[in-house]
């Protein structure tokens, strides 16, 4: 994993706005409709090349494929794992499965979230569908991951970017919303998912890329379950970290990033766990880099907490210094100040400038116009250049296009 040796490197979380002509196919896939897989396969390499080139032109150092071939940052695995089936459920069951139903956040601000919840199990159109585990889980996505690797390799080589990564879902992220009807216990179920996903993690790393394990559920479980105390969450999280480390066994730490967040971009967010309660849990995960929220107004103040912990010598922090939680484009000077705070606490070579969360984790996301996304990433790059000049006394040039 490259480090900020002579300037602050830049990256992001993974999902980016997809090209317009890919949206229809991906939206159909997300809805469970049949799509033209041949046309999709023909378009995918050039779509990846376009997104990688745009990242490089913007000045992002550590890039990915923008998850351009995925309709959702988690549901893509249903095509790569055996044991799952999707079937119709009642509208009442669909309402209960809505990701904020019954959560602390919904209870605190029902007036804000109610329109979204009532829209989820729509009273019109086809019956809602949910995915269940109905058999043994194993990995069957070898052909798909090798296709993705080939596409990203070609695009990265063409642009000369510093490094590239693949986002990949965490075991916990798969298990929490896909009801187990096969395994004897939830631990057995999640461990089976971990063993299957390990094949994807290894394939990515063996191909020479970084793997970024995406686990928003690790922090969001607290918000979703109002019965939990902080002590309850810490016990629950400790077990899930053990299972994640089981999935990562034998994979070099310096080839793995972890991203976690709170699963809500725009919202009051008063029920987010505080970093002081989770920081030691995060440090137990066997990864070489931690990507987390640090730019939005619920978490920006938490940078000072990193003064109180001793980081492993091989750990890199990837704090968000721009955020998808609002559409305002950050001033580059503010981005630079955020970077300098972390560099002053953990050391400039122990940080990479990142983003709080993905910009389009679901393909039909309407939270932010693509032009604003790229403006925010440009502000990230410019802020890193400003910070680099002050931290190294250098030009702080970033990316092959800068």
Secondary structure, 3 states (H helix, E strand, C coil): CCCCCCCCCEECCCCCCCCHHHHHHHHHHHCCCCCCHHHHHHHHHHHHHHHHHHHHHHCCCEECCCCCCCCECCHHHHHCECCEEEEECCHHHHHHHCCCCCCHHHHHCHHHHHHHHHHHCCCCCCCCEEEEECCCCCECCHHHHHHHHHHHHHHHHHHCCCEEEEEEECHHHHHCCCEECCCCCHHHHHHHHHHHHHHHHHHHHHCCCEEEEECCHHHHHHHHCCCCCHHHHHHHHHHHHHHHHHHCCCCCHHHEEEECCCCCCCCCCCCCCCHHHHHHHHCCCCCCEEEECCCCCCCHHHHHHHHHCCCCCCCEEEEEEECCCCCCCCCHHHHHHHHHHHHHHHCHHHECEEECCCCCCECCCCCCCHHHHHHHHHHHHHHHHHHHHHHHCCCCCCCCCC
